[in-house]
Amino acid sequence: MMSRRQLLGAAAGGTALVSATAWAKTTNMGLPEAAVMEGAGTQITPPPSTGVPYTPVVTLNGWTLPFRTNNGVKEFHLVAEPVERELAEGMTAYLWGYNGQSIGPTIEAVEGDRVRIFVTNRLPEHTSVHWHGMILPSGMDGVGGLSHPAIPPGKTYVYEFDLVKSGTFMYHPHADEMVQMAMGMMGFFIVHPKDPAFMPVDRDFLIMLNAFDIDPGSYVPKVMTMTDFNLWTWNSRIFPNIDPLVVSKGDRVRVRVGNLTMTNHPIHMHGYDFEVTGTDGGWVRPEARWPEVTIDIPVGAMRAYEFDAVHLGDWAIHCHKSHHTMNAMGHDVPTFIGADKTSVSRKIRLLQPDYMPMGSTGMAEMGAMEMPLPDNTVPMMTGWGPYGPLEMGGMFSVVKVREGIAAGDYADPGWYENPPGTQPWEWTGEMPDVTRASDPAGSGAVAPSSSQGQTAPVMGEGHSGHGQHH
């Protein structure tokens, strides 16, 4: 990551290099310190020591912005600036973000608080901050040119308003929005209920869905991409470098998922059904909640769901659009399934001796092979589990439910050891008969695969299957 000195030096108009200390003592005298996160690991915020108690949220691979209290007003300092973000090990992106990182830090406060947010612009162009979903005065809404003049480079503007409702909100620019959001400028704003007894949870996770189009070997996202993104990320990280969601058995767990990409994302969690308890419009009343195992997150929206962690194990959580669990997607890669590449491979090896033909039997081999890659990119399929390659990437992580994890402990507990008898096993005994469709036209006729010469039954005529399962 860039140091604070490097970040300020990279700002608009060739601004002279200044340290954070010098900056605080000069033109920004009186502002709250602009905290910076330089790592990519999940940072855990301790519960508040004063005021209304709440369970702090956990932003995967992110952090919560500190504040100070000034005459009863909570003051935060956001710095919009160029940042370097490690999307995954071996790949760094040159983005725009807040306080040293993309996505920006999560802002947490309590319903009824008055907040004052200083926004310093260290970008090479003007910006603004829109407080997505929040109820506030029109002039504080953050739409450049409509709500207020956009914030020029090198200037600091102040947003101040009361938090009139609790819930899950987002923030992002509404000035040159297409470019600035494509460059990574976005974050969460969490308002906890003023009543600690209202919908309490033990663990509260945040996932921001965002996406980039970065060619292998390059560092800056393409800002004109509309649909063909090649890197699908959570909180500007891609699997296998997205931290797991660590949970203790018996916890009440909330997962809040916001979507600031250009497409919807059906988020699916294995091992559980859950209740949808919130949108960015507010909390869902108990009588209106509905059960799901997959919840579609529309563009520009948020969904929160909750479950009781009663099933031990390692449970996948991912976007169910299969190409969103792939990294560095090559949209022009041809499909070779079923192709015999033996002859052409021999000819290619005359020029390139280490050439390896791939794709004739599917793409799974890419998850197990370590091949040379262009600089600053990652494999399409990667990540290893306890039994081999996971063949995943992009929008994927693991919910790890264990016995006896202490409150506030989010350290990765390692892989789950499934109890004996709870995994599939290889069968080497007598096999039951198998029937399969034999008519490509789809008439429903089936034929046995065994050599016993049985008459093929027809589906829909009382057929209930052959043989006995062992």
N, C-alpha and C positions, 0 to 999 in steps of 0.2 A: 504493500500500500504506500501511497505517497505520504510523506510527512506533512505536517501542518505548514511548514515553511515552503515546501514544494507546491502545495495546493494553492496557497495565497499568491505565490509567484506566477502560477499558471493562469491567473485570473485576467479579467478584461484589460485591454489597453496596455499590457506590459507593466502592470502594477509592480512596484518595487518589492523585493522580498522583505517580509517582516515576520517575526516570530509571534506566537500566540500571546506571549507576555507583553511584547511591545505593542501589539495591536490593541490589547485590552487597556493599555495605559495611554493611548493616544485618542484617535477619533471616536472610539467606541466607549469612552469613559462613561460609566453608569449602566452599561448593558450587562445582563447576566452573561457569565462565561459561555462561550460557544464550545460545548463539549464535542469531541471527535472520537469516532471509533475507527481504529486502524486494522483490526483483525476481522476474520470472517466467521468466527465461532459464535454460538448462541450465548448471549450475556444474560444472566439471571438478576433481576431486580428484587431487592429485599422488600418485604411488606412495609407500608408506611408506619413510621414511629409515632406520628401524631395525626389528628384529624380522623376522618371517617375511615374505618378499616376496610380493606379490599384485598383480593388475591391479585397480585400483579400479573399481567399477561406475559407470555413467553413468545417473543418474535423469533421464529426459527432463523438461525444465522444472522440475528439482528440484535437490537438493543432498545432501551427506553431512554428518552432524553431527560436529563436532570432539569430541575426547575428551582427557582428561589421564590420565597414569599415576600412581597413588598406591600406593606399596609393592607394585608388581606387578599392581595391579587397574586395569583401564581404566574410567574414570568418565565418564559422559555425563549431560547435564542436559536433560530434556524439560520444556517448559512447555505445558500444555494451556490454550488461551486463545481468545478471539474473534479472528478474523483477517478481512482483506479479501483476496480472491483474484481477480485478473484472469483470468477464464475464457477470454476472447479480447479482442482490441482492440475497445473500445466496450462491453464488458460486464464488470461487477464483481459478485461475490457476497459477501454477508456470511455467513461460515461460522464454524465452530469448527475448530481445527486445533492444530498444535504449532509453537512457535518461529516464529511469524509467518506460517505458510503452511499450506495444505492442498493436496496431501497433506503429512504431516509429513516431516521430514528422514529420509533413509536412515541407519540405523545399520550400520556395518561393523566387524567384528572378525574374529578368527581362532579356528578350532577349538582348544580347550584353554584359551583365555583365561578369566579370571574377570572378569565385568563388574559394575559397580555403577551403577545408573541412577536418578538423582534425578528424581522426577516432581512438579513443582509445579503445583497446580491453580488456575488463574485463570479458571475457568468460573463461571457463576452457580449451578451445582449440583455435586454430588459426581461423581467419575469413578473409573476404574481403567484399567490397561493390561494387556490379555491378550497374551501372546507366542505368537502363533498358530503351531502346529506344532513348538514347541521342547520339548525334554525337560528338565525342571527340577523342583525340589521343588514339591509340591502348593500350599504356602502362597504361592509366588511366581507362580502361574498367572494371577493378575489378574482373577478373577471376583469382583466385588463382592458381599459377603454370604456367599460360599462360601469363597473362598481367604483373604480378609482383609476387614476393614471397608473400605468405599469411602473414597476420599480426599476429605475435605470441602473446600469452597472456601477458598482461602487457605492450605492446608496443603501440605507436601512429604512424600511417602513415598519410601522407598528400596527398590528391587528389587535383589537381588544373587544371582547364580548363575553356574555354570560352563557354558561352551559345549561340550557333549559331542559334537556332531556338526556337520559343515559342511552348508551348503545355503542355500535361499532361504526365508525366513520373513516373516511380517507381524506388525504390531502394531495393535491397535485397542481401544477401550473394551469392557469387559463390565460396564457400569453404565449404565442407561438407554440400552442399546445401539441401539435403533431410532432414537432421536432423535440421539444423538451421531454415529453413523456416517452418518446421512442428512445431517448438517451438515458432514461432510467429515473426520472424525477417523480417520485410518488412515495407515500407512506401512510401509516395508520394513525387515527386519532381515536383513542378509547376513552369513553366517558363512563365511569363506574356508577352504579346506582347510589343515591344518598342513603338508602336503607340497606344496611349490610345483610339483612335477612331476605332481600329480594333476589331470587335466582342465584344463590351462592354456588360456586364450583370449587373444586380442589386444584384443578389444573386448567389453564386457559391459554390455548395456542393460537398464534396468528400466522396466516399464510397469505401472502400477496402473490397473485398470479400475474406474471409479466413475461415478456418475450422479446427476443432480439434477433436481428438478421446480421450476422457477422461472418464474413467469409473466412475460411481457414487461412491462417497466416496474417490476418489483419486484426485490428484492435477496436475500431470505431464502428458502432452500429450503422446500418443503412437506415436513414430516417424516412425514406419514401416508400418502404415496403408496406403493402396493404394486407396481404394474407399469407404470403409464402415465407414466414419466419422459419429459421432453422434451429433456434435455441429456445426451448420452452422452459421457463424457470419459475421457481418459488423463491420469493424474496431475493431475486437476482442470483440464485444459486441453482446448479443442476446436479442431478444424481450422477454419481454416488457421493457427492459432497454436500447434500442436504442433511442436516442433523436429524436424528430420529425423534419421535414424540415419545418421551419416557414417562410411564404412568405406573402408579402403584395399584395393585388389585384393590378394588373397592372404591377408588376415587370416582367422583363425579367430574367428568371431563367435558370441556367445551372447546370446539375447534371453529375459529372464525376465518372464513376464506373470502378475500376480496379479489375482484377481477378488473384489472385495468389493461387487458390485452384487447385485441380486435376480434376475438371470437369467444364463444361460450365454452365452458369447460365442465363436463360431467365428472365431479370428484367422487370417487368410489373408495370406500374403506372396507377391507375384508374383516370377517370374524364377528361383526356386530351389525345390528340395526340401530338406528338412532332417531332422535326427534329433532326436527327443524324448529329452532327456538327463536331465531331472529333474522331480520333482514336489515339493510341499511336504512329502512324506514322505521324500524322499531322492533320491539320484542313481540313475539307471537304469543297470544293468550293461550293458556293451557288447553282450552277446549277447541282451539283452532290448529293445534300442532298436528303434524302428520309423520308417520314412520317412513324411513327411507334406508337404503344402503348406498344409494348414489344420489347426489344432489347436483343439479345443473346450476352453474353460476353464470348468470347472464353478463354481457358486457356492461361495465360500469356499475356493477352491483356487488353486494355482499350477502352471504348466507352464513348463519351460525347454527351449528348443530351440537347436541349433547348426548352423552351416553354414560352408563355406569360401567366401569371397567371390571367386569366379572369373569372374562375369559382370558386366561393366561396365554402368552404366546407372542410371536412376532407376526404382526398383521400388516400386509401391504396397504398403502394409501397412495392413490395416484389418479391422474386424469385418465378417463376411460376412452379418450380419443387416442388410438394406439400410436399414432405418429407423434403425439405429445410426450410419450415416454421414450423418445429417441433423441440423441444429441447430433448436432452438426448435420442435419438432414441434407442429403443431396437430392434435390427434386428431379434432376435429369438422369439419375442412375437407372439404367434399363433393368428389366426383370429377366433373369437367366434360368428360372426354375424349369427343369426338364431339359435344358440345353446340354448337349454333349460338347464340351470344350476341350476334349483330349487333343484333337489334331491342332487346333489353333494355339493351345498352350505350348505344344512342342515348338511351334514356329516362333512364338513370342520369346521363349526361353533362349533361343539363339541370340537374341539381342539383349534380353534381360534375364540372366540366369536364375535370379531369385523370385521370378514371377510366380504368384500363387493364384490359380483360378478360384473364384468364389461365387457363390450365389446359385449354383446349379441345383442344390438340395435345400435351399432356403438361406436365411441370413444368420442362423444361430451360431455358426462357426465364428462370426465376428465377435461374439461375446467372450469366446475362450482364447482367441489368438491375440498376441501382442505384435502388432505390425507398426513399422515406422509411420509417423504422422507428420503432416506439415506443422510448422511452428505455430504455436498459440491456437490449438484446437484440441478437441477431445474425440474419442471414438464414438460412433453412432450408438453402439451397444456396449455396456460396460458394467462394472460392479460385481462383486463376488459375495456370495453367501456361504453358509457353513457346508453346503453340498455342491458348490460349483458356481459357475457364472450365473448372474441374475438376468443378463440380457436386457437390461433396462437403461434408462437415462432420463434426462429432462425432469418432468413433473412426477416424481416418485420418491417416496420415503417409507419408513416403517414405524408403526405404532408398537412400542415394546411394553407389554404389560407384565409386571413381575410382582411377586410377593414382597412386602416389607420395605418398599422404597420410601425413604424419609421425605417428609414434606420439604419442598425446596431443593430436592436432589434431582437433577436432570442429567446426570452423567450416564453415558452409554453403558448399559449393563452387559453388553456382549450379546451373542446369539443365544436364543432359547433352546434348551435341550428338551425335545419332545419326549414325553413318557413312553415306555415300551408299549407296543400295541396300538399306538396312535398315529402311525405313519403307514403309507402303502408299502407292500413288500413284493418281492419277486415271486411269481408263481411258477412252479416247475412240474405240477401234477397234471392230472387229466383235465382237458379243457371242455367247457360246455360248447354246444353248437353255436355258431354265429351266423346270423342272416344279414344280408345287405341288399340294398337296392341294386338291381341289375339292368334297369331300363333307363337309359339317358333321357328319354322323353318324359320321365316322371310319372308313369302310370301307376306306380306303387307296387309293382311286382318285385318280389325278393327271392333270392336263391340261397341255399345253404352253402357255407364255405367249407364244410367238412366233406370227406370223401365217402359218406355213407349213402349217397344217392337218394336222399329224401326228396319228396316232392316239395317244390317251393310253395309256401303259403302265400296268400294275398292279404295285404294289410286291409283291415276294415271288415274281415270276415271272422271275427272272434279269435284272431291270432293273439296269443299272449306270450310268445317267445318260446324258445327251445331249451331243453336241458335244465340242469340244476346248478346254481352257483355254489362254488366251493369256498 
